[in-house]
Amino acid sequence: PEIPLTPSTPVLPEEAPKVPEVPRVPMRPGEAPRTFDSGIGYFLIIGILSFVVIAFLEKRVKAK
């Protein structure tokens, strides 16, 4: 049983890297827009939070 297992083990690792390599190629060009989108999302979140804080502070000032 050991003899057939030895050839099967190298075949599995050879096939395994080939599968992720295919998605990795399209992911590399997509990484730039992804980081760009995440940066925009981060900026939007900060902008919304700051807007909420400013509105909250304005309400407090008006209440006083």
N, C-alpha and C positions, 0 to 999 in steps of 0.2 A: 504493500500500500504506500510505502514511502517513495518509491520510484515515480509513480504517477503524480504524487503531491508536489514533488520538487519542480516539475515543469509547469504545474498549474499556478504555483505561488508567483513566479516571475511574470506570468501572463497577466495576473490580476493587477499588480502595481503598474505595469506598463499601460494597461487600459484605463486605470483610475486617473492618472495625470492627463491623459488625452481628453477625457470628458470635461474636466474643469478648464482646460486650455481653451476650448471652443468659446465658452461664455466669457472667459477672461479677455479675449481679444476685443469684443464689442464693449466690454466694461471699461477698458482703458480710455477710449475716446469719450465715453459717457461719464467718466469720473469728474472731468472739468466742469461740465454743466451741473452735475450733482452737487459739487461743493459750492458752485455759484448759487444754485437754488437754495441750498441749506443756508448760505450766507444771507440771501434775500429774506428767507423765512425768519432767521434769527433777527435781522434788522426790523422786520415787520412786527415780530413779537415785542421787541424793545420799544418800537414806536407806539404800539397799542398800549403797552403797559404805561409808558410815559404819558400818553394821552389820558388814560384813566386816572393816573395820579394827579395830573394837572386839573382835570375836571373835578376830582374829589376835593383838591385843595381850594379851587375856586368856589365850590359849594360851601366849604367850611368858612371861607372868608366872607361870602355873602351872608351866611347864617349869623356871623358875628355882627 
